[in-house]
Amino acid sequence: MSDESPPPQPGVPPAWQGTGGYGAPGPYGPSGPAGPYGPYAPYGGYPPYGPAGYGAGWPGWPPQAPRNKLGTSSLVLGIVGAAAGLTVVGSLLGVPLGVLALVFGIVGRRRARRGGATNGGQALAGAILGGVAAAVSVVLLVVVAVHLDHDLPAKDPKVALTSSRGAADQPLAPATTATYADGTWVTAGVPRRFTPPADARGHTPGASAYEVGVTVDETGPGDLALSGYGWQADALEPGGGQRRLKLITAADGPLSHDFPAAVGSGDTVKVDFAFDVPAGADAVGFGFRPAPRFAGAHWLLHPGA
């Protein structure tokens, strides 16, 4: 085996020729062979990472519109409820409208305090009006309910009339007795004209005043509670008109008396009812019931007859 090295091969660097092993390559030079295009350009460095600025890169949130609907609704409902609560029919709407105005006003006021609304004053006014409307409506309804409880005739009475007459379409004559199924008797006397005392209330000076005695006899086995009795008197005018008459009362004398809270079995009580009768009235329709659970008894009275 010859020690002579083979002749160099064209195009192969001398360091890579021969069979004696790989020769150590020379130091690295420019990347890529130097051709007609020149050496490869080294890669440029990436720009350094920096913190992203949130303030400059992100747009701000758009401003929110104030939520004033509850405050405005509260004020409107409060005004309508307060106006409705001044009438009997309207008071039926005054309660729910007032409650809604109160609730909306409270919520709207809290929203304004948190900055979500700008009409806190409207919300407060609506809440106040709503509370007043609800309170006034409730008071008016209670007053009307109490008044209706004393009006005639009673609805669905439990104690019926047993006399042949006494219903509104068949009134009794003066000094005639209406009888009830429980043994109660009621008699309205003949009206008589009189002069009320100077301290009388409900009397118009110069008007014709009449009084009618009403007698209650309890012939049944039990006591009769008279605390809830009711009455009414209407002047019957020519042509079919009616005018409700007011009771005349006084601090002393017969006109100051009233029925007791109850009348015992076998007892009799009498009270005088007085009222002004307008000139030209044909008659007076008078009604009485001992208690709300009784049917109303009616008389047709003729003052001055």
ChimeraX commands (.cxc) that place a marker at each C-alpha (Angstrom):
marker #1 position 0.00,0.00,0.00 radius 0.5
marker #1 position 1.49,3.28,-1.13 radius 0.5
marker #1 position 1.81,6.21,1.27 radius 0.5
marker #1 position 1.38,8.62,-1.49 radius 0.5
marker #1 position -1.79,10.61,-1.45 radius 0.5
marker #1 position -4.00,10.57,-4.46 radius 0.5
marker #1 position -3.90,13.60,-6.59 radius 0.5
marker #1 position -6.32,16.34,-5.70 radius 0.5
marker #1 position -9.74,16.18,-7.33 radius 0.5
marker #1 position -10.91,19.24,-9.06 radius 0.5
marker #1 position -13.70,21.24,-7.27 radius 0.5
marker #1 position -13.17,19.54,-3.86 radius 0.5
marker #1 position -11.37,21.40,-1.14 radius 0.5
marker #1 position -8.14,19.76,-0.19 radius 0.5
marker #1 position -9.20,19.36,3.43 radius 0.5
marker #1 position -12.03,16.96,2.43 radius 0.5
marker #1 position -9.96,14.77,0.04 radius 0.5
marker #1 position -8.20,11.58,0.92 radius 0.5
marker #1 position -9.17,8.42,2.71 radius 0.5
marker #1 position -7.38,9.05,5.91 radius 0.5
marker #1 position -10.52,10.63,7.63 radius 0.5
marker #1 position -12.22,13.89,7.64 radius 0.5
marker #1 position -9.97,16.78,7.87 radius 0.5
marker #1 position -10.71,19.63,10.17 radius 0.5
marker #1 position -12.52,22.24,8.24 radius 0.5
marker #1 position -11.20,25.69,8.29 radius 0.5
marker #1 position -12.71,28.53,10.26 radius 0.5
marker #1 position -16.22,29.53,9.38 radius 0.5
marker #1 position -16.41,32.24,6.86 radius 0.5
marker #1 position -19.30,34.06,5.41 radius 0.5
marker #1 position -22.46,31.97,5.12 radius 0.5
marker #1 position -22.77,30.32,1.72 radius 0.5
marker #1 position -20.34,30.07,-1.09 radius 0.5
marker #1 position -19.16,33.24,-2.60 radius 0.5
marker #1 position -20.86,33.19,-5.97 radius 0.5
marker #1 position -21.84,35.82,-8.32 radius 0.5
marker #1 position -24.65,36.94,-5.96 radius 0.5
marker #1 position -22.26,37.57,-3.11 radius 0.5
marker #1 position -22.46,36.20,0.44 radius 0.5
marker #1 position -25.81,35.84,2.26 radius 0.5
marker #1 position -26.67,38.85,4.31 radius 0.5
marker #1 position -26.90,38.11,8.02 radius 0.5
marker #1 position -30.41,38.18,9.57 radius 0.5
marker #1 position -31.25,41.39,11.26 radius 0.5
marker #1 position -32.27,41.35,14.94 radius 0.5
marker #1 position -35.93,41.53,15.99 radius 0.5
marker #1 position -36.91,44.64,17.89 radius 0.5
marker #1 position -36.93,44.09,21.62 radius 0.5
marker #1 position -40.26,43.29,23.31 radius 0.5
marker #1 position -41.58,46.04,25.44 radius 0.5
marker #1 position -44.67,46.47,27.59 radius 0.5
marker #1 position -47.81,47.23,25.61 radius 0.5
marker #1 position -49.27,50.54,26.68 radius 0.5
marker #1 position -52.99,50.02,27.53 radius 0.5
marker #1 position -53.71,53.70,27.73 radius 0.5
marker #1 position -52.61,54.59,24.26 radius 0.5
marker #1 position -53.71,51.50,22.36 radius 0.5
marker #1 position -57.33,50.97,23.74 radius 0.5
marker #1 position -60.14,53.50,23.16 radius 0.5
marker #1 position -62.17,54.63,26.24 radius 0.5
marker #1 position -65.73,53.34,26.93 radius 0.5
marker #1 position -68.50,55.55,25.48 radius 0.5
marker #1 position -70.47,57.52,28.12 radius 0.5
marker #1 position -73.72,55.85,29.28 radius 0.5
marker #1 position -77.06,57.70,28.94 radius 0.5
marker #1 position -78.74,58.46,32.31 radius 0.5
marker #1 position -81.49,55.98,33.27 radius 0.5
marker #1 position -84.23,58.43,34.24 radius 0.5
marker #1 position -87.32,56.41,33.29 radius 0.5
marker #1 position -88.17,55.26,36.82 radius 0.5
marker #1 position -87.96,58.75,38.28 radius 0.5
marker #1 position -90.09,60.23,35.50 radius 0.5
marker #1 position -92.65,57.41,35.74 radius 0.5
marker #1 position -92.83,57.87,39.50 radius 0.5
marker #1 position -93.63,61.58,39.16 radius 0.5
marker #1 position -96.30,61.00,36.50 radius 0.5
marker #1 position -97.95,58.17,38.46 radius 0.5
marker #1 position -97.82,60.22,41.65 radius 0.5
marker #1 position -99.58,63.19,40.04 radius 0.5
marker #1 position -102.27,61.03,38.42 radius 0.5
marker #1 position -102.76,58.97,41.60 radius 0.5
marker #1 position -103.06,62.10,43.79 radius 0.5
marker #1 position -105.65,63.59,41.44 radius 0.5
marker #1 position -107.59,60.33,41.25 radius 0.5
marker #1 position -107.58,59.89,45.02 radius 0.5
marker #1 position -109.71,63.01,45.46 radius 0.5
marker #1 position -112.82,61.27,44.07 radius 0.5
marker #1 position -114.65,58.15,45.20 radius 0.5
marker #1 position -114.34,56.35,41.87 radius 0.5
marker #1 position -110.81,57.57,41.29 radius 0.5
marker #1 position -109.68,56.37,44.70 radius 0.5
marker #1 position -109.95,52.83,43.38 radius 0.5
marker #1 position -107.07,53.74,41.04 radius 0.5
marker #1 position -105.35,56.00,43.55 radius 0.5
marker #1 position -104.18,53.09,45.68 radius 0.5
marker #1 position -102.34,51.04,43.00 radius 0.5
marker #1 position -101.04,54.15,41.21 radius 0.5
marker #1 position -99.79,55.59,44.49 radius 0.5
marker #1 position -98.04,52.36,45.46 radius 0.5
marker #1 position -96.34,52.11,42.05 radius 0.5
marker #1 position -95.25,55.77,42.24 radius 0.5
marker #1 position -93.81,55.18,45.71 radius 0.5
marker #1 position -91.85,52.08,44.65 radius 0.5
marker #1 position -90.59,53.63,41.39 radius 0.5
marker #1 position -89.59,56.79,43.24 radius 0.5
marker #1 position -87.57,54.93,45.86 radius 0.5
marker #1 position -85.73,52.87,43.22 radius 0.5
marker #1 position -85.18,55.93,41.03 radius 0.5
marker #1 position -83.83,57.92,43.97 radius 0.5
marker #1 position -81.33,55.17,44.80 radius 0.5
marker #1 position -80.27,54.97,41.16 radius 0.5
marker #1 position -79.64,58.72,41.13 radius 0.5
marker #1 position -77.50,58.47,44.26 radius 0.5
marker #1 position -75.34,55.83,42.54 radius 0.5
marker #1 position -74.90,58.11,39.54 radius 0.5
marker #1 position -77.04,56.07,37.16 radius 0.5
marker #1 position -79.73,58.76,36.84 radius 0.5
marker #1 position -79.89,62.54,36.94 radius 0.5
marker #1 position -83.48,63.11,38.09 radius 0.5
marker #1 position -83.29,62.28,41.77 radius 0.5
marker #1 position -85.53,65.25,42.57 radius 0.5
marker #1 position -88.30,63.94,40.30 radius 0.5
marker #1 position -88.02,60.50,41.86 radius 0.5
marker #1 position -88.31,61.97,45.37 radius 0.5
marker #1 position -91.33,64.09,44.41 radius 0.5
marker #1 position -92.99,61.08,42.77 radius 0.5
marker #1 position -92.43,58.92,45.85 radius 0.5
marker #1 position -93.95,61.58,48.12 radius 0.5
marker #1 position -96.96,62.10,45.85 radius 0.5
marker #1 position -97.42,58.35,45.55 radius 0.5
marker #1 position -97.46,57.87,49.31 radius 0.5
marker #1 position -99.95,60.71,49.75 radius 0.5
marker #1 position -102.16,59.39,46.93 radius 0.5
marker #1 position -102.27,55.88,48.39 radius 0.5
marker #1 position -102.98,57.13,51.92 radius 0.5
marker #1 position -105.74,59.55,50.85 radius 0.5
marker #1 position -107.35,56.91,48.64 radius 0.5
marker #1 position -107.38,54.34,51.44 radius 0.5
marker #1 position -108.94,56.82,53.88 radius 0.5
marker #1 position -111.60,57.81,51.34 radius 0.5
marker #1 position -112.44,54.18,50.57 radius 0.5
marker #1 position -112.79,53.41,54.29 radius 0.5
marker #1 position -115.10,56.40,54.78 radius 0.5
marker #1 position -117.21,55.37,51.80 radius 0.5
marker #1 position -117.38,51.77,53.01 radius 0.5
marker #1 position -118.57,52.87,56.45 radius 0.5
marker #1 position -121.12,55.21,54.90 radius 0.5
marker #1 position -122.45,52.54,52.56 radius 0.5
marker #1 position -122.71,50.16,55.47 radius 0.5
marker #1 position -125.28,52.52,57.00 radius 0.5
marker #1 position -127.20,53.22,53.80 radius 0.5
marker #1 position -130.45,51.57,52.79 radius 0.5
marker #1 position -131.37,49.05,51.64 radius 0.5
marker #1 position -129.08,46.38,53.02 radius 0.5
marker #1 position -127.55,43.98,50.54 radius 0.5
marker #1 position -128.58,40.39,50.98 radius 0.5
marker #1 position -130.25,40.96,54.36 radius 0.5
marker #1 position -130.37,38.05,56.78 radius 0.5
marker #1 position -133.36,39.38,58.72 radius 0.5
marker #1 position -136.29,39.92,56.37 radius 0.5
marker #1 position -139.45,41.95,56.75 radius 0.5
marker #1 position -142.56,39.96,57.65 radius 0.5
marker #1 position -145.05,42.84,57.42 radius 0.5
marker #1 position -147.20,43.02,54.30 radius 0.5
marker #1 position -145.67,46.38,53.38 radius 0.5
marker #1 position -142.46,48.19,54.07 radius 0.5
marker #1 position -140.40,47.59,50.94 radius 0.5
marker #1 position -139.20,50.60,48.94 radius 0.5
marker #1 position -141.86,50.06,46.27 radius 0.5
marker #1 position -144.58,49.50,48.90 radius 0.5
marker #1 position -143.91,52.01,51.69 radius 0.5
marker #1 position -145.84,52.05,54.93 radius 0.5
marker #1 position -148.14,54.85,56.03 radius 0.5
marker #1 position -147.19,57.03,59.03 radius 0.5
marker #1 position -147.69,55.44,62.45 radius 0.5
marker #1 position -147.57,51.96,60.86 radius 0.5
marker #1 position -145.29,49.20,62.15 radius 0.5
marker #1 position -142.76,47.19,60.15 radius 0.5
marker #1 position -142.13,43.72,61.60 radius 0.5
marker #1 position -139.10,41.47,61.20 radius 0.5
marker #1 position -138.59,37.74,61.33 radius 0.5
marker #1 position -136.58,37.93,64.57 radius 0.5
marker #1 position -139.39,39.69,66.47 radius 0.5
marker #1 position -138.18,43.29,66.02 radius 0.5
marker #1 position -140.84,45.95,65.44 radius 0.5
marker #1 position -140.14,49.44,64.06 radius 0.5
marker #1 position -142.71,52.24,63.86 radius 0.5
marker #1 position -142.30,55.68,62.25 radius 0.5
marker #1 position -144.76,58.22,63.63 radius 0.5
marker #1 position -146.62,61.09,62.02 radius 0.5
marker #1 position -144.31,64.02,61.17 radius 0.5
marker #1 position -145.04,67.22,63.01 radius 0.5
marker #1 position -143.68,70.69,62.45 radius 0.5
marker #1 position -141.63,72.28,65.21 radius 0.5
marker #1 position -139.20,75.11,65.88 radius 0.5
marker #1 position -135.64,73.90,66.51 radius 0.5
marker #1 position -133.69,75.47,69.37 radius 0.5
marker #1 position -131.24,78.26,68.70 radius 0.5
marker #1 position -128.23,75.94,69.02 radius 0.5
marker #1 position -129.59,73.36,66.59 radius 0.5
marker #1 position -127.19,72.11,63.92 radius 0.5
marker #1 position -128.34,71.24,60.40 radius 0.5
marker #1 position -131.30,73.66,60.41 radius 0.5
marker #1 position -131.63,76.56,57.98 radius 0.5
marker #1 position -133.35,79.56,59.58 radius 0.5
marker #1 position -136.73,80.16,57.95 radius 0.5
marker #1 position -137.01,76.60,56.62 radius 0.5
marker #1 position -139.84,74.28,57.68 radius 0.5
marker #1 position -138.50,71.78,60.22 radius 0.5
marker #1 position -140.29,68.52,60.99 radius 0.5
marker #1 position -139.60,65.74,63.44 radius 0.5
marker #1 position -140.61,62.09,63.31 radius 0.5
marker #1 position -140.54,59.71,66.26 radius 0.5
marker #1 position -139.06,56.25,65.53 radius 0.5
marker #1 position -139.90,53.49,68.01 radius 0.5
marker #1 position -138.10,50.14,68.21 radius 0.5
marker #1 position -139.74,47.26,70.13 radius 0.5
marker #1 position -137.78,44.08,70.70 radius 0.5
marker #1 position -140.33,41.29,71.10 radius 0.5
marker #1 position -137.90,38.49,70.26 radius 0.5
marker #1 position -136.07,36.29,72.75 radius 0.5
marker #1 position -132.66,37.98,72.41 radius 0.5
marker #1 position -131.13,41.44,72.67 radius 0.5
marker #1 position -130.98,43.66,69.60 radius 0.5
marker #1 position -127.75,45.55,68.81 radius 0.5
marker #1 position -128.61,49.03,67.53 radius 0.5
marker #1 position -125.10,50.46,67.24 radius 0.5
marker #1 position -125.12,49.97,63.47 radius 0.5
marker #1 position -128.63,51.22,62.67 radius 0.5
marker #1 position -129.19,53.29,59.52 radius 0.5
marker #1 position -131.71,55.83,58.28 radius 0.5
marker #1 position -132.37,58.20,55.39 radius 0.5
marker #1 position -134.92,60.85,54.48 radius 0.5
marker #1 position -135.59,62.21,50.98 radius 0.5
marker #1 position -137.88,65.05,49.99 radius 0.5
marker #1 position -139.99,63.93,47.01 radius 0.5
marker #1 position -140.41,66.89,44.70 radius 0.5
marker #1 position -142.93,67.41,41.87 radius 0.5
marker #1 position -141.78,65.79,38.67 radius 0.5
marker #1 position -140.09,62.87,40.42 radius 0.5
marker #1 position -137.03,64.66,41.81 radius 0.5
marker #1 position -135.53,63.74,45.18 radius 0.5
marker #1 position -133.42,65.69,47.66 radius 0.5
marker #1 position -131.53,64.05,50.51 radius 0.5
marker #1 position -132.39,65.67,53.85 radius 0.5
marker #1 position -129.89,66.35,56.64 radius 0.5
marker #1 position -130.45,65.47,60.26 radius 0.5
marker #1 position -131.08,68.31,62.71 radius 0.5
marker #1 position -129.38,67.81,66.08 radius 0.5
marker #1 position -128.98,69.81,69.27 radius 0.5
marker #1 position -126.81,69.71,72.34 radius 0.5
marker #1 position -129.79,69.37,74.72 radius 0.5
marker #1 position -133.37,68.21,74.59 radius 0.5
marker #1 position -135.03,65.49,72.50 radius 0.5
marker #1 position -132.81,66.17,69.46 radius 0.5
marker #1 position -129.70,65.23,71.48 radius 0.5
marker #1 position -130.91,61.69,72.17 radius 0.5
marker #1 position -129.75,58.63,70.24 radius 0.5
marker #1 position -130.48,54.93,70.32 radius 0.5
marker #1 position -128.56,52.88,72.87 radius 0.5
marker #1 position -126.01,50.35,71.75 radius 0.5
marker #1 position -128.51,47.54,72.37 radius 0.5
marker #1 position -132.11,47.03,73.41 radius 0.5
marker #1 position -133.04,44.06,75.54 radius 0.5
marker #1 position -135.80,41.58,74.91 radius 0.5
marker #1 position -139.18,43.09,75.80 radius 0.5
marker #1 position -137.80,46.67,75.87 radius 0.5
marker #1 position -138.87,49.70,73.82 radius 0.5
marker #1 position -136.81,52.75,72.83 radius 0.5
marker #1 position -137.80,55.89,70.92 radius 0.5
marker #1 position -135.73,58.57,69.18 radius 0.5
marker #1 position -136.87,61.71,67.34 radius 0.5
marker #1 position -135.47,62.37,63.86 radius 0.5
marker #1 position -135.72,65.96,62.61 radius 0.5
marker #1 position -134.97,67.57,59.25 radius 0.5
marker #1 position -135.85,70.59,57.11 radius 0.5
marker #1 position -138.44,69.95,54.40 radius 0.5
marker #1 position -138.12,72.24,51.35 radius 0.5
marker #1 position -141.18,74.17,50.23 radius 0.5
marker #1 position -143.14,72.46,47.49 radius 0.5
marker #1 position -142.17,68.90,48.46 radius 0.5
marker #1 position -144.99,66.45,47.90 radius 0.5
marker #1 position -143.88,64.02,50.59 radius 0.5
marker #1 position -140.91,62.63,52.47 radius 0.5
marker #1 position -139.62,59.13,51.94 radius 0.5
marker #1 position -138.23,57.83,55.24 radius 0.5
marker #1 position -136.27,54.61,55.65 radius 0.5
marker #1 position -134.87,52.83,58.71 radius 0.5
marker #1 position -133.12,49.56,59.49 radius 0.5
marker #1 position -132.15,48.41,62.99 radius 0.5
marker #1 position -128.78,46.92,61.91 radius 0.5
marker #1 position -126.84,46.22,58.70 radius 0.5
marker #1 position -128.10,42.64,58.61 radius 0.5
marker #1 position -131.74,43.81,58.52 radius 0.5
marker #1 position -133.76,44.71,55.45 radius 0.5
marker #1 position -134.67,48.38,55.28 radius 0.5
marker #1 position -138.24,49.44,56.13 radius 0.5
marker #1 position -139.78,52.43,54.29 radius 0.5
marker #1 position -142.54,54.91,55.06 radius 0.5
marker #1 position -144.16,57.61,52.93 radius 0.5
marker #1 position -144.71,60.64,55.13 radius 0.5
marker #1 position -146.74,63.73,54.34 radius 0.5
marker #1 position -145.55,66.69,56.41 radius 0.5
marker #1 position -148.28,69.17,57.24 radius 0.5
marker #1 position -151.09,66.79,56.33 radius 0.5
marker link #1:1,2 radius 0.2
marker link #1:2,3 radius 0.2
marker link #1:3,4 radius 0.2
marker link #1:4,5 radius 0.2
marker link #1:5,6 radius 0.2
marker link #1:6,7 radius 0.2
marker link #1:7,8 radius 0.2
marker link #1:8,9 radius 0.2
marker link #1:9,10 radius 0.2
marker link #1:10,11 radius 0.2
marker link #1:11,12 radius 0.2
marker link #1:12,13 radius 0.2
marker link #1:13,14 radius 0.2
marker link #1:14,15 radius 0.2
marker link #1:15,16 radius 0.2
marker link #1:16,17 radius 0.2
marker link #1:17,18 radius 0.2
marker link #1:18,19 radius 0.2
marker link #1:19,20 radius 0.2
marker link #1:20,21 radius 0.2
marker link #1:21,22 radius 0.2
marker link #1:22,23 radius 0.2
marker link #1:23,24 radius 0.2
marker link #1:24,25 radius 0.2
marker link #1:25,26 radius 0.2
marker link #1:26,27 radius 0.2
marker link #1:27,28 radius 0.2
marker link #1:28,29 radius 0.2
marker link #1:29,30 radius 0.2
marker link #1:30,31 radius 0.2
marker link #1:31,32 radius 0.2
marker link #1:32,33 radius 0.2
marker link #1:33,34 radius 0.2
marker link #1:34,35 radius 0.2
marker link #1:35,36 radius 0.2
marker link #1:36,37 radius 0.2
marker link #1:37,38 radius 0.2
marker link #1:38,39 radius 0.2
marker link #1:39,40 radius 0.2
marker link #1:40,41 radius 0.2
marker link #1:41,42 radius 0.2
marker link #1:42,43 radius 0.2
marker link #1:43,44 radius 0.2
marker link #1:44,45 radius 0.2
marker link #1:45,46 radius 0.2
marker link #1:46,47 radius 0.2
marker link #1:47,48 radius 0.2
marker link #1:48,49 radius 0.2
marker link #1:49,50 radius 0.2
marker link #1:50,51 radius 0.2
marker link #1:51,52 radius 0.2
marker link #1:52,53 radius 0.2
marker link #1:53,54 radius 0.2
marker link #1:54,55 radius 0.2
marker link #1:55,56 radius 0.2
marker link #1:56,57 radius 0.2
marker link #1:57,58 radius 0.2
marker link #1:58,59 radius 0.2
marker link #1:59,60 radius 0.2
marker link #1:60,61 radius 0.2
marker link #1:61,62 radius 0.2
marker link #1:62,63 radius 0.2
marker link #1:63,64 radius 0.2
marker link #1:64,65 radius 0.2
marker link #1:65,66 radius 0.2
marker link #1:66,67 radius 0.2
marker link #1:67,68 radius 0.2
marker link #1:68,69 radius 0.2
marker link #1:69,70 radius 0.2
marker link #1:70,71 radius 0.2
marker link #1:71,72 radius 0.2
marker link #1:72,73 radius 0.2
marker link #1:73,74 radius 0.2
marker link #1:74,75 radius 0.2
marker link #1:75,76 radius 0.2
marker link #1:76,77 radius 0.2
marker link #1:77,78 radius 0.2
marker link #1:78,79 radius 0.2
marker link #1:79,80 radius 0.2
marker link #1:80,81 radius 0.2
marker link #1:81,82 radius 0.2
marker link #1:82,83 radius 0.2
marker link #1:83,84 radius 0.2
marker link #1:84,85 radius 0.2
marker link #1:85,86 radius 0.2
marker link #1:86,87 radius 0.2
marker link #1:87,88 radius 0.2
marker link #1:88,89 radius 0.2
marker link #1:89,90 radius 0.2
marker link #1:90,91 radius 0.2
marker link #1:91,92 radius 0.2
marker link #1:92,93 radius 0.2
marker link #1:93,94 radius 0.2
marker link #1:94,95 radius 0.2
marker link #1:95,96 radius 0.2
marker link #1:96,97 radius 0.2
marker link #1:97,98 radius 0.2
marker link #1:98,99 radius 0.2
marker link #1:99,100 radius 0.2
marker link #1:100,101 radius 0.2
marker link #1:101,102 radius 0.2
marker link #1:102,103 radius 0.2
marker link #1:103,104 radius 0.2
marker link #1:104,105 radius 0.2
marker link #1:105,106 radius 0.2
marker link #1:106,107 radius 0.2
marker link #1:107,108 radius 0.2
marker link #1:108,109 radius 0.2
marker link #1:109,110 radius 0.2
marker link #1:110,111 radius 0.2
marker link #1:111,112 radius 0.2
marker link #1:112,113 radius 0.2
marker link #1:113,114 radius 0.2
marker link #1:114,115 radius 0.2
marker link #1:115,116 radius 0.2
marker link #1:116,117 radius 0.2
marker link #1:117,118 radius 0.2
marker link #1:118,119 radius 0.2
marker link #1:119,120 radius 0.2
marker link #1:120,121 radius 0.2
marker link #1:121,122 radius 0.2
marker link #1:122,123 radius 0.2
marker link #1:123,124 radius 0.2
marker link #1:124,125 radius 0.2
marker link #1:125,126 radius 0.2
marker link #1:126,127 radius 0.2
marker link #1:127,128 radius 0.2
marker link #1:128,129 radius 0.2
marker link #1:129,130 radius 0.2
marker link #1:130,131 radius 0.2
marker link #1:131,132 radius 0.2
marker link #1:132,133 radius 0.2
marker link #1:133,134 radius 0.2
marker link #1:134,135 radius 0.2
marker link #1:135,136 radius 0.2
marker link #1:136,137 radius 0.2
marker link #1:137,138 radius 0.2
marker link #1:138,139 radius 0.2
marker link #1:139,140 radius 0.2
marker link #1:140,141 radius 0.2
marker link #1:141,142 radius 0.2
marker link #1:142,143 radius 0.2
marker link #1:143,144 radius 0.2
marker link #1:144,145 radius 0.2
marker link #1:145,146 radius 0.2
marker link #1:146,147 radius 0.2
marker link #1:147,148 radius 0.2
marker link #1:148,149 radius 0.2
marker link #1:149,150 radius 0.2
marker link #1:150,151 radius 0.2
marker link #1:151,152 radius 0.2
marker link #1:152,153 radius 0.2
marker link #1:153,154 radius 0.2
marker link #1:154,155 radius 0.2
marker link #1:155,156 radius 0.2
marker link #1:156,157 radius 0.2
marker link #1:157,158 radius 0.2
marker link #1:158,159 radius 0.2
marker link #1:159,160 radius 0.2
marker link #1:160,161 radius 0.2
marker link #1:161,162 radius 0.2
marker link #1:162,163 radius 0.2
marker link #1:163,164 radius 0.2
marker link #1:164,165 radius 0.2
marker link #1:165,166 radius 0.2
marker link #1:166,167 radius 0.2
marker link #1:167,168 radius 0.2
marker link #1:168,169 radius 0.2
marker link #1:169,170 radius 0.2
marker link #1:170,171 radius 0.2
marker link #1:171,172 radius 0.2
marker link #1:172,173 radius 0.2
marker link #1:173,174 radius 0.2
marker link #1:174,175 radius 0.2
marker link #1:175,176 radius 0.2
marker link #1:176,177 radius 0.2
marker link #1:177,178 radius 0.2
marker link #1:178,179 radius 0.2
marker link #1:179,180 radius 0.2
marker link #1:180,181 radius 0.2
marker link #1:181,182 radius 0.2
marker link #1:182,183 radius 0.2
marker link #1:183,184 radius 0.2
marker link #1:184,185 radius 0.2
marker link #1:185,186 radius 0.2
marker link #1:186,187 radius 0.2
marker link #1:187,188 radius 0.2
marker link #1:188,189 radius 0.2
marker link #1:189,190 radius 0.2
marker link #1:190,191 radius 0.2
marker link #1:191,192 radius 0.2
marker link #1:192,193 radius 0.2
marker link #1:193,194 radius 0.2
marker link #1:194,195 radius 0.2
marker link #1:195,196 radius 0.2
marker link #1:196,197 radius 0.2
marker link #1:197,198 radius 0.2
marker link #1:198,199 radius 0.2
marker link #1:199,200 radius 0.2
marker link #1:200,201 radius 0.2
marker link #1:201,202 radius 0.2
marker link #1:202,203 radius 0.2
marker link #1:203,204 radius 0.2
marker link #1:204,205 radius 0.2
marker link #1:205,206 radius 0.2
marker link #1:206,207 radius 0.2
marker link #1:207,208 radius 0.2
marker link #1:208,209 radius 0.2
marker link #1:209,210 radius 0.2
marker link #1:210,211 radius 0.2
marker link #1:211,212 radius 0.2
marker link #1:212,213 radius 0.2
marker link #1:213,214 radius 0.2
marker link #1:214,215 radius 0.2
marker link #1:215,216 radius 0.2
marker link #1:216,217 radius 0.2
marker link #1:217,218 radius 0.2
marker link #1:218,219 radius 0.2
marker link #1:219,220 radius 0.2
marker link #1:220,221 radius 0.2
marker link #1:221,222 radius 0.2
marker link #1:222,223 radius 0.2
marker link #1:223,224 radius 0.2
marker link #1:224,225 radius 0.2
marker link #1:225,226 radius 0.2
marker link #1:226,227 radius 0.2
marker link #1:227,228 radius 0.2
marker link #1:228,229 radius 0.2
marker link #1:229,230 radius 0.2
marker link #1:230,231 radius 0.2
marker link #1:231,232 radius 0.2
marker link #1:232,233 radius 0.2
marker link #1:233,234 radius 0.2
marker link #1:234,235 radius 0.2
marker link #1:235,236 radius 0.2
marker link #1:236,237 radius 0.2
marker link #1:237,238 radius 0.2
marker link #1:238,239 radius 0.2
marker link #1:239,240 radius 0.2
marker link #1:240,241 radius 0.2
marker link #1:241,242 radius 0.2
marker link #1:242,243 radius 0.2
marker link #1:243,244 radius 0.2
marker link #1:244,245 radius 0.2
marker link #1:245,246 radius 0.2
marker link #1:246,247 radius 0.2
marker link #1:247,248 radius 0.2
marker link #1:248,249 radius 0.2
marker link #1:249,250 radius 0.2
marker link #1:250,251 radius 0.2
marker link #1:251,252 radius 0.2
marker link #1:252,253 radius 0.2
marker link #1:253,254 radius 0.2
marker link #1:254,255 radius 0.2
marker link #1:255,256 radius 0.2
marker link #1:256,257 radius 0.2
marker link #1:257,258 radius 0.2
marker link #1:258,259 radius 0.2
marker link #1:259,260 radius 0.2
marker link #1:260,261 radius 0.2
marker link #1:261,262 radius 0.2
marker link #1:262,263 radius 0.2
marker link #1:263,264 radius 0.2
marker link #1:264,265 radius 0.2
marker link #1:265,266 radius 0.2
marker link #1:266,267 radius 0.2
marker link #1:267,268 radius 0.2
marker link #1:268,269 radius 0.2
marker link #1:269,270 radius 0.2
marker link #1:270,271 radius 0.2
marker link #1:271,272 radius 0.2
marker link #1:272,273 radius 0.2
marker link #1:273,274 radius 0.2
marker link #1:274,275 radius 0.2
marker link #1:275,276 radius 0.2
marker link #1:276,277 radius 0.2
marker link #1:277,278 radius 0.2
marker link #1:278,279 radius 0.2
marker link #1:279,280 radius 0.2
marker link #1:280,281 radius 0.2
marker link #1:281,282 radius 0.2
marker link #1:282,283 radius 0.2
marker link #1:283,284 radius 0.2
marker link #1:284,285 radius 0.2
marker link #1:285,286 radius 0.2
marker link #1:286,287 radius 0.2
marker link #1:287,288 radius 0.2
marker link #1:288,289 radius 0.2
marker link #1:289,290 radius 0.2
marker link #1:290,291 radius 0.2
marker link #1:291,292 radius 0.2
marker link #1:292,293 radius 0.2
marker link #1:293,294 radius 0.2
marker link #1:294,295 radius 0.2
marker link #1:295,296 radius 0.2
marker link #1:296,297 radius 0.2
marker link #1:297,298 radius 0.2
marker link #1:298,299 radius 0.2
marker link #1:299,300 radius 0.2
marker link #1:300,301 radius 0.2
marker link #1:301,302 radius 0.2
marker link #1:302,303 radius 0.2
marker link #1:303,304 radius 0.2
marker link #1:304,305 radius 0.2
view
